Amino acid sequence: MIGGLAFYLLFVVTFASFRVNNDGLVYYNFLRRFLGEDVPAAHSREFGAALFNVPFYAVAKGFQKLTPLHSAFGAPLGQVSITVASTAAVLVTLYLGWRILGELELPNGPAVLLITLFGSPLFYYAVFQPSYKHAVDVLFATLFAFLLLRATEGADRRLLLALGACLGVMVTIRYVNVAFFAGVLTAFLVRRQPRAAGTVALAMLVTALAVVSLPGLRGIRYSQPPQSAAVAAPLEAGLLPNRLEHPCREVYLAHRLSLTQCLRNRLGVEVAPRVPVLMLVSVRRGLFLWTPLTLVAAFGFALLYRRRPDRRAFLAGMLAATAALVLIHGIWGGFWWGGFSFSQRFLCALFPFFLLGVAEIVRRFGRAGWAVLAVCAVFSIFVAFNLYVGYKGESERDGIDTIVRLYTSGERTPPQLIRLIGRHAWARWH
C-alpha cells in the first residue's frame, strides 16, 4: 500500500498543475474572500469544496509569512495549496474505499484502488485540473458510501446524523448531489425503516442551511453581479445571460419572461431528457467511451448485487444514488459536456460505485478481469495525456473520435506522445 501511494504521489508531483485556472478561479476567489482578502469578484455558487481547501490555504499563507519561500512548482504557495488539498482528498478517498471493500470482504489491495482511480475520470481532475472541485466532491461521495454502509448494518442515530450532515455538505459542493438522497431513501425502505430516512433528511437540511449561511456572514454575495448592460441583445433573441442575479424581478417583467426562462437563468434548469444517455455513450464526453473501465465496473456491480443479498439495502441504495445522479442531469442539461474536459466530469462522484464493481470483477474473474481492467485504464490514461500535452486545433467540441483520428491519420504516433510526456516530466524535475 505504501508503494502504491508513493507511486501516486510521484505521479502528482511530476504531472500535476499547481496553478488555479478556469472554473477553479471561482472557488479560489471565494476562498480568499472568505478568509478576508479583498476579492470583489468573489461569489458563493456551489462553494462547498472551497471550505475543504481553507486549512490548506491558511497553512500556505502562514508558511509564506514565516519563511522566504513564496512559490513552488512555478506557482504562488496559495495556489499550490489547492493542489495539495485535492491530493489529500484523493488519499482520504482511497482510505475510505479501502475500508468499504474490506467490510464487504472484497479485494481491497492498492492495485484495485489505483486501477479504479486511473480508469475513472477522477485522476484527471485530481492531477491535471486539481483546482476544480471534483476531488473534494468524490471524497464526500465516498464518505457517503462508507456511512451508508455502516448505517445499513445498524441504524445508529449518530450514524444517521453523520450521513445527513455529509449529504448537506455535498449539496453545497454541487446542487445536483441532492440526488444522492434517493440512495438513502431506497436503502432504508428496503430495511423498512422510513423514519431513519427522515432523520437523515432533517440532518441534511439543517447542515445545508448552516453551511449556506456562512458566505452571508462573511459578506459574500450568493451569485455573480448583475450583467444589466448585456441584457438587451439576448432578450431580443428570446434568451438571457446565464448568471443574472434576479431574472424574474419587475425590471424584466416587461419582457414577459416565461417560467422556463426564469428557471433556466436563475437556477440553470434546462430540461433535456437525452442528456443522461449522452453523458454515458456519446463520443463527445461519454463516460463509457472515454473511460471504459466504468462500463466494466457497472457490470461488476450488477454481479455483486446478485451475489450479496445480505447487503441488499446498501447495494440498492448505491444503485439508486448512481441512477439518480445520472438522471438528474436531464434537468440541468444545458452544459452536460463540461467545456474543455476529460470524460464525463459531472459523474466523477460515482467513484465508489465503480470501486465496488471493479473489486467484484477482480474477485470473480482473477487474471482475466485484471487484464480487461488494465487495458481500459491504459486507454483512459492514453486519452488523458493527449489532452494534457495538447494537439493542433484542440477544441471543447472534440470527442473521443478526435483523439483516435490523431493516430489513424498519422498526425501523431505513440512514440511522439511518449516524447512529449517525457519533455513535460523532464521540465518539472529540472
N, C-alpha and C positions, 0 to 999 in steps of 0.2 A: 504493500500500500504506500509506503514511504517513497519507493522508487517510482510508482505511478504518479504520485503528487509532484515529485521532483521533476518528472518529465513535463507535466502540465505547466508548472511554474517556469521551466526553461523555455517552453513554447511561448508563454505570455511575454517574458522579458525579451525574447528575440523578435516577436512579430507584433506585439500589441501597440495600438495607438495610445499615446499618452496625452493627446490634445483633445479638448472638448470641441465638438463641432455639430453642425446640423441640429437635429432635434435635441441633442444633448445640451445645447445652449439654453433651452427653455428651463430645464431642471437645474442647470448650473447657476443661471441668473436668479432663480427662486432661492436656491441655497444661500447664495451670497447675500441677497436681500434679507433673508430670514435671520442671518447672523449679524445684521446691522450695517452691511455695506450699502453704499449709495448706488443702486441699480434701478433707474427709473423704468426700464422696460420689463421688469420682473412681474410675473403674474402666476397664479397658482392652479392652472389647469392640470389635472392629473399629476399632482406634485408628490405623491406618497413616496416614490423612490428617492427623492431628494432628501427626505428626512433620514433615511438609512445612511446617506452619504455624509450627514452632518458631522459625526465624530471624526471621520477620516479627514475631512476638510479642516476641521478645527485643529487637529493634531498637526497637519501640514503647515497651517498658518503659524502655530506656536513654534514649530521647528524652524520656520523661516525667520521668526523674530529672534530666536535664541542662537542661531548659527549663521555663518556667512553663506550657507547654501540656499539659493533661491530657485534653482531649477534642476531638473534631471531629465534625461532622455529627450532633451531638446524642448522641454515644456516647463512652464511655471509649476512649482510644487502643488499649488492649489488644484491645478488640472490633473497632475499626476495622481493626486489622492483619489480622484474619481475612478481611475483605472484600478487602483489598489482596492477600492471599495467593491467594484464589480468582481474582482478576483476573489476577494473574501466571500462574496455572496455565492460564487460558484463552489468554493471549498466547503462552505456550510451546506449547500445543496447536496453535494456528493456525500457528506457525512449523513445527512438525513435520509438520502436514498439508500445508503448502506444499512442504516437502521431498519428501514421499511422492508428491504429484501430479506434481511436477517430474521425479522419477526415472521415473515411469510415462508421461511425455510426455502428461499430461492437462492441461486448463486449470487453472491454479493462481493466478489473479488474486485480488485482495481480494474481488471480488463473489462468487466461488464459495465462498470461505471463510466470508464473513459470511452468505450466504443459507443455508448449511448450519447455521451456528450458530443463527440466528434461526428456522430451520424445524425444529429438533430440540428436545428437552426441555432441552438444556444451558443455553441462555441464561437460562431462568427460574431455574435453580439457581445460576447464576453471578452473577446480578444481584438477583433478588428474595429468594432464600434462600441467600446465599453462605456462611453458616456451616455448611451441610450439607457432606458430603464429596464431592459429585458432581463438582465441578470438578476436584478432585485425582484422582478416580477416572478421569475422562476423559483427563486428562493422561497417566497411566500406561498407559491403554489405547491411546492414540495412540503413545506411546513403544514399546509392544509391537508395534504395526503397523509402525512405522519399523524396528525391529530385526529383525522377522521378514522384512521385505522385503530388508534388507541381508544377512541370514543365508542366505536362499534364493538370493541371487546368488552366494554362495561361502561355504561353512560354515567361516569362520574361527573358531578356538577362542575367541578373545576375544569375538566377537560372540555365540557360543552362551552363554558365561558371563554376558554382559550381559543377554541375553534371559531367561535363567533367573533372574537377580537381579531383573529387572523383574517377572517373574511372582511371585516370592516376596514382594515388597513389595505387589503387587496383592492377594494373598490376605489380607494383614493389613488392607487397606482394606475389602474385602468378601470374606467367605469364599467366596461363590459364584463369585468370579473364578478359582477353580481350574478352572472350565470352559474358560478360555482355553487351557489346555494341550492341549485337543483340536485347536486350531489348529496348535500346534507339531507334534503327532504326525502330523496329516494332511499338513502341508507337507513334512515330512521323509520320510514314507512315499512320497509322490509322487516325491520326489527319490531314493528308495531309499537313504536314509541314516538308518536306525533308531538307529545309535549317536549321531548328532548329537542326536536327540530325548532319548536317555538322558542326555547331557551337560547338556542344558537342564533336565531333570527333577532331576538331582542339584543343580545350582546353585540351582534354585527351592527345593528342600527346605532346603538349608543356609542360604540367605538368610532364608527364612520363620522358621526356628528361631532364627536370630540376632536377628531383629527382635522376635520374640515374647518373647525373653528380657529385653528392655530394661525393660518395666514391672516385672518381678520384681526387677531390680537396683535400681530406684528405689522399691521397696516399695509398688507399686500393685497392688491386687487385680485379678484377671482377670475378675471378674463382680460384679454388684451384691450388696450384703449380703443374707443370707437374710431372707425375709419370714415367719418362723415364726408370727407372730401372725395372719397372713392365710391360713394353710394349711387350717384345719379346714373352713370352709364350702365352698371349692372342691372339697375332697376328697369331701365328701358328695355333690356333684353329679357326681363322676367326673372332675373337672378339676383342674388345678394352675395356680398363677400362672405367668406366662411366664418369670420370671427367678429361679427357685430356684437356689441355689448348688450344692447337691448333692442332687438329687431322688431319686437311687437308693440313698442310704445306708440303713443299718439303721433309722434313725428313721422312714423312710417304708415299709419293707418290710411292716409290719403292715397297710398299706392295700392290699397286693397290686397294686402298680403294674405295668402291663404294659410291655413293652419299648417299645411305641409311645408310651406316656405319658412314659417316661423320655427318649426321643429328642426328643420334642416340647418338653419343658420344659428340657432341658439344652442342646440344640443348635438348637432352633427347627424341627426336622424335622416337617413335616406334609405327607404326600403328597396332592397334589391334581392329577390329570392334566389337568383342564380349564384350569388356571391359565395355561399358556403361550398358549392361544387367547384367553383373557380379556384378557391383557396386551396383545394386539395389536389386537383388534377390538371389545372391549366398549365401550359408551357411558360406562361409569364411569371407566375410565382407559386405554382402548385407544390404544396408540401410534399406529396408523394413522389413527384418527379425530381425536384431539386435535392431532396433528402430521402431517398427510397428506403432507408432503414426504418423510417417512421411507418411505412406501409407494412414491412415485415413485423414491426413491433405491434401493430394493430392486430395482425393475425395471431401473434403470440399471446396478446391479451385475451383474445377470444378463446384460445386453448386453455389459458389459465382460468378463465371464468367457468368453463365447463368442468374443469378438474377439481376446483376447490369450492364445493357447495358450503363448506364450513365457514368460508369467508365471503359468502354471497352478499351480505349487507355492504361491506366495504367495497367489493369489486363492482357491485351495482351502482354504488354512489360515485365511484371513479368514472364509470362508463357514462352515467348521466351528466356529470360535470363536464366531461370531454365533449359529449354531443351538444350540450347547451352552449359551450363556449364557441363551438364551430357555427352553430345555427344562429346565435345572437348577432353574428356579423352580417346576417342578411338584413338586419335593421340599421346597422351602421356601415352600409356597404359602399359608400361613396369613394373611399380611398383604400380599398381592400388590398391592393398590390404593395402599398407601403413605400412608394417612391423608389429611390436607389436602394435596393435591399437584396438580401440573400434569402432564398426560400420564402417561407411564409412567416415573417417575424411576429405577426399578431397571434400566432399559435405556439409561440415559444413556451408558454406556461403549461403546455401539455407534456412537458418533460417527464414528470413522474409516471404518467400513463405509458409513455414509451419505455421507460426503465423497467416497468413491470413486464411488458411484452417481451423485451429483449432478454430478460432473465429467464423467462419461461422457454423461449426459443433455445437458449443455451442449455437449460436443464433437459429439455426433451430431445434435442437433435445433436447435441455434443459438437463434434468437429465439423459436421456438415453445416450446422447452424452458425458456428463461428465463421466458416468460410463465406457464407452468404452475407452475414453482417459485416465482415471485413471489407468485402467488395463494395457494399453500399456506403460504408463510411469513407473509404478511399475516394469513391466517386464524388461525394459531397465535399471533401477536402480539396479535391482537384478543382471543382467548380468555384469554391470559395477563394482559392488562391488566384484564379483568373480574374475575379473581381478585385482582389487585393492589389495585384500588380497592374491591373487595368489593360485596356486594349483600344485600338483605334475605333473611334465612332461610338464609344460606350454611351448608352442612354438608359434612362429609367424604364423605357418601353421594351427593353430587351428581355428575352426569355431564355430558358434553358436551351432552346434550339439555336440561339445566337452563339452560345458557348461551344456547342457541338460543331457549329459551322466554322468556327475559327480553325478547327483541326481538319475537318473534312475538305476545306478549301485550300489547305496548305498555308494559310496566313500565319499560323503558329504551330509549332511542333512541341511534343513533350520535353525534349531536351532544352528548347528555348525557354519554356516555362520554368524548368529547374534552374537554369542560369539566372533568370530574373529573380526568382525566390532567393537564390544564393546571394545575389547582389544586395538585396534588402537585408538579409541576415548579416552579411559582412559589414554593411554600413552601420548597423545597430551595435555590433560588438567592437567596431573600430572607429 
